[in-house]
Amino acid sequence: FCMGGALALGALAACEGIDAAVPFYGVNFGLFDVATLSKPVQAHFGELDTMAGLSDPETARALESGLAHNPHATVHSYPGVGHAFMNESPAPFDSFADREAKMGMPPYEERQASLAWSRVHAFFAEHLRP
């Protein structure tokens, strides 16, 4: 998630022992060459994310475009949610309203988070060995 998502993509590209990655709202194109990434990837982004260059819609589209050659790659964008949309807690803020006011991140949306989790579980069931 976030920087961890960016690092997951970099590690996937750099390490033979990593078979697949599921980054959530985080990309650092300086860590890997998206044109050569052929391993399974399932990425998740909120359409209202404002973290330019890391996880905003433009970055999500750039990742999707860069992975177009990879038949095992999918980029999902979720309407009505932003950065950290999977986080059920507003911490370190007292409330989601507080977090939104200070960080511009919409509150947790259970329907979108559940959809994302279902996609993650199906992806790992398909691409990871037991």
C-alpha angles and dihedrals in degrees: 000000000000109000088005089059090053091048091048090058092047092049092047090056095044103041126066091199095063111085104185143356137213108194119187117207099331136100132161108185089190090071099058145009105251090199091065098043106113102158122101114283131177112183128188129202137170114235091222095053111131100187097118115213094010109056112341119126092264091056091046090052091048090053092047091049092046091051095047090107091057114085089194095057129094130173116201123197119194122209121228096020135091140190115338091017091152093058110106091192129064091212131175083031123069094235143003088252089057091048092049093048093050103033104022092237116141117230127271112288110202096197093057093042091051091050091051093049091050090053092048093051092049091047094051091045088055101041109030125077118230 
